[in-house]
Amino acid sequence: MARHNRDGQGADQRGYQYDISFQPDWLRHVKVARDLDTGRQSTKTLFRNPADHREAETGDRVRTRVSCPEQDLDFEVAISDPYGAVRRIKIVYEIAGDDGKREEDVEFTLERLRQED
């Protein structure tokens, strides 16, 4: 039986603090990617699950929430995965500037624990 979500925190390349609600037997880590002023992209591990193995089977539904009040960023991903085949989820979140127009896109990658874990 799947366990209840756990809470974690992390900081990105610019020092923004994030809250992560995650399924302890599914999520391995969350990575965040941002475009730099130089035109290159920077990727950082935002959060890593402190558990080194699964304690229970994951349920049919995968849920993860990421929020950062400083950036008005808040989303939850919930997908049905009855066969346990989803390995990675990518989300591109549009950050709005003070004028309401798109300021930048921030990409999040959620990756599952390996099957043998």
C-alpha positions in Angstrom: 0.0 0.0 0.0 1.3 3.4 -0.9 2.4 5.8 1.9 1.3 9.4 2.5 3.2 12.2 0.9 6.3 13.6 2.7 7.5 17.2 2.6 10.9 18.5 1.6 12.6 21.7 0.7 15.3 22.9 -1.7 16.9 26.0 -3.2 17.5 26.8 -6.9 20.4 28.5 -8.8 19.1 31.9 -7.8 18.5 31.1 -4.1 14.7 30.8 -4.3 13.3 28.4 -1.7 10.9 25.7 -2.8 8.6 23.4 -0.9 8.2 19.9 -2.3 5.4 17.4 -1.3 6.3 14.0 -2.7 5.5 10.3 -2.6 8.5 8.7 -0.7 8.4 5.5 -2.7 8.2 7.1 -6.2 10.3 10.3 -6.3 14.0 10.1 -6.5 14.8 13.7 -7.1 13.6 17.0 -8.6 15.8 19.0 -10.9 15.3 22.6 -12.0 16.7 24.2 -15.2 16.9 27.9 -15.9 18.3 29.8 -18.8 21.3 32.0 -17.9 21.9 35.6 -19.2 24.8 34.1 -21.2 22.3 32.0 -23.2 23.4 28.8 -21.6 21.2 26.6 -19.4 21.9 25.8 -15.7 20.5 22.6 -14.2 20.5 22.0 -10.5 19.2 19.2 -8.2 16.5 21.1 -6.3 15.6 18.2 -4.0 16.8 14.6 -3.5 14.7 12.0 -1.6 16.6 11.1 1.6 15.3 7.5 1.4 17.7 5.2 -0.3 15.1 2.5 -1.1 11.4 1.9 -1.3 9.6 0.8 1.8 6.3 0.1 0.0 4.9 -0.3 -3.5 3.8 2.9 -5.1 0.1 3.3 -5.8 -1.6 3.7 -9.2 -1.4 7.4 -8.9 1.8 9.5 -8.8 1.5 12.9 -7.1 4.1 15.6 -6.5 3.6 19.3 -5.6 6.2 22.1 -6.0 5.7 25.6 -4.7 7.7 28.8 -4.3 5.7 31.7 -2.9 8.5 34.2 -3.8 7.9 33.5 -7.5 4.1 32.9 -7.3 4.9 29.4 -8.4 2.7 26.5 -7.4 1.8 23.3 -9.2 0.8 19.7 -8.5 1.3 16.8 -10.9 -1.0 13.9 -10.5 -1.0 11.1 -13.0 -2.4 7.6 -13.2 0.4 5.0 -13.6 -1.2 1.6 -13.0 1.8 -0.3 -14.5 4.5 1.7 -12.7 6.0 2.6 -16.1 6.4 6.4 -15.7 10.1 7.1 -15.2 10.3 10.9 -15.6 8.0 13.9 -15.8 9.0 17.3 -17.2 7.1 20.5 -16.5 7.9 23.9 -18.0 6.5 26.6 -15.7 6.0 30.2 -17.0 7.1 32.8 -14.5 5.3 36.1 -14.9 7.1 39.4 -14.3 5.6 42.4 -12.4 3.8 43.6 -15.5 2.1 40.2 -15.9 4.1 39.3 -19.1 6.2 36.2 -19.3 9.6 36.7 -17.6 11.1 33.3 -18.1 10.4 29.6 -18.3 11.6 27.3 -15.6 11.8 23.6 -16.3 11.3 20.9 -13.6 12.2 17.3 -14.0 10.7 14.7 -11.6 12.4 11.3 -11.7 11.3 8.1 -10.0 13.3 5.8 -7.9 14.9 2.9 -9.8 12.9 -0.3 -9.8 15.6 -2.2 -7.9 15.6 0.4 -5.1 
